[in-house]
Amino acid sequence: MSLCATVLAGCLAAVPAPLRAAEAGSGAPFAIDPPPGWTLVSATETDASLVLALRGPEKSSFVLTRINPVGFENRAAVRGLLADVLSGINLRTRLKFQAASNLETATYGNGLTAHCIRAGLDGKPRLALAVMELNGATMLGTLVSAVPDTMLPAILGSLKATGVPVPAAAPLALSQDGQLSFRLPSGVRSRVLAPRERRAGFVAAFAGPGAEVMVMKLADDGTPVKDQPDIVKSTVRSVPGVEARTLTPVKFLMTSAGPDFIYAWARVSDASGPSLFLAGYMPWAYWGYSILARGPAAPDLTAELFGSLSLGPSAVPKLVAASPRLPITRRLSLLSPWTSTATLVLLLAAAAWFWWRNRGN
């Protein structure tokens, strides 16, 4: 198989599954004016995310694929994505491309802004990877060439959209550890975590109309999964001013990323008036995440955030797929005092701090 065909097959397979465009032909169609000596070809590989492919002289090639939206403001995450794609190409083609540049950003006359890295093979420049957005579509470009610095601008600068613009996608926000990717609802923003919050284990915080949601990573948690529904309820009951009789049954939600998510809430009252407090839990690979939320819209915002959850750039799909299942069908019992003590104390302290920090808002 030629290097062009080998890398074409490799780059189509190397795009992380959570980033692949969901539907064939979705979004605006695209056209390109190939550089001299290059031709537009039909790929032998069939893939719903493939936009176009070019073949150039001396076994050079360019492949453009659709991917799901990327948070371009997080340069570390963008570089991590491109590094993961490079690793995937090496794994699937059995070649040994080595990254030869840091993340670079360039804007062309057609309005396209691309974020790219270059890579070499046997000590020579041979590959460039670029992630970009044009006309509302997010795409990944893979260039194999002896002169990638020259050919990448020539190709990307001639790319143009020929259809109706794609509606703007909801912005994405990543957790601090790069594992979770949230699609933000309208009016909701991701805020920067304070040093104290990071030290406590929080990895994400969201604020929106009528609610604030915070996500805590439980990296060294040895609590049996069967105890998590009881811990969720105990966390809600621990909040000062809670009306215990209003505690809801534990709710279950299957996230779009795959793992289960459970949560419960109750009414609380303090000097600022009545509100709601919510606690939740989600297993993730061999650790888990605890969720705390406050405000009258806390249940709705939490369900919307986790209902559209996807894998972040640091997530390993096989590990996430192997996340333990929560015991949603069993009859919940009172938490045994002999199990989960450390985790429960941590969560109760975090819940109390979270509540008192926001009680006057």
JOQUIUR-V562233 format. One record per backbone hydrogen bond with DSSP energy under -0.5 kcal/mol. NH is the residue of the N-H (numbers start at 1). CO is the residue of the C=O. Records with the same first field share a line. If there is no record, write none. Layout:
BEGIN
NH=CO, CO
END
This chain:
BEGIN
6=2
7=3
8=4
9=5
10=6
11=7
12=8
13=9
14=10
15=11
19=16
20=16, 17
21=66
25=48
26=23
31=160
33=158
34=32
38=35
39=55
41=53
43=41
47=45
50=47
51=64
52=64
53=41
54=62
55=39
56=60
60=57
61=144
62=54
63=142
64=52
65=140
66=49
67=138
68=19
72=70
74=71
75=73
78=74
79=75
80=76
81=77
82=78
83=79
84=80
85=81
86=82
87=83
88=84
89=85
90=86
91=87
92=88
93=89
94=90
98=120
100=118
101=118
104=116
106=114
108=112
111=108
113=133
114=106, 112
115=131
116=104, 114
117=129
119=127
120=98
121=124
124=121
126=119
127=119
128=143
129=117
130=141
131=115
132=139
133=113
134=137
137=134
138=67
139=132
140=65
141=130
142=63
143=128
144=61
145=126, 143
148=145
150=147
151=147
152=148
153=149
154=150
155=151
156=152
157=153
158=155
159=156
160=31
162=29
163=29
166=135
173=182
175=180
176=203
178=175
181=310
182=173
184=171, 182
188=185
189=207
191=189, 205
198=194
199=195
200=196
201=198
202=197
203=215
204=215
206=213
207=189
208=211
211=208
212=294
213=206
214=292
215=204
216=290
217=201
218=288
219=217
221=218
222=220
227=224
228=225
231=227
232=228
233=229
234=230
235=231
236=232
237=233
238=234
239=236
242=239
243=267
244=242
246=243
247=244
248=265
251=263
253=261
255=253, 259
256=306
258=255
261=253
262=281
263=251
264=279
266=277
268=275
269=241
270=273
273=270
275=268
277=266
278=293
279=264
280=291
281=262
282=289
284=287
287=284
288=218
289=282
290=216
291=280
292=214
293=278
294=212
295=276
297=210
298=295
301=297
302=298
303=299
304=300
305=301
306=302
307=303
308=304
309=306
310=181
312=179
314=178
315=178, 312
317=315
319=316
320=316
321=317
322=318
323=320
324=285
328=326
330=327
339=336
344=340
345=341
346=342
347=343
348=344
349=345
350=346
351=347
352=348
353=349
354=350
355=351
356=352
357=353
358=354, 355
359=355
361=358
END
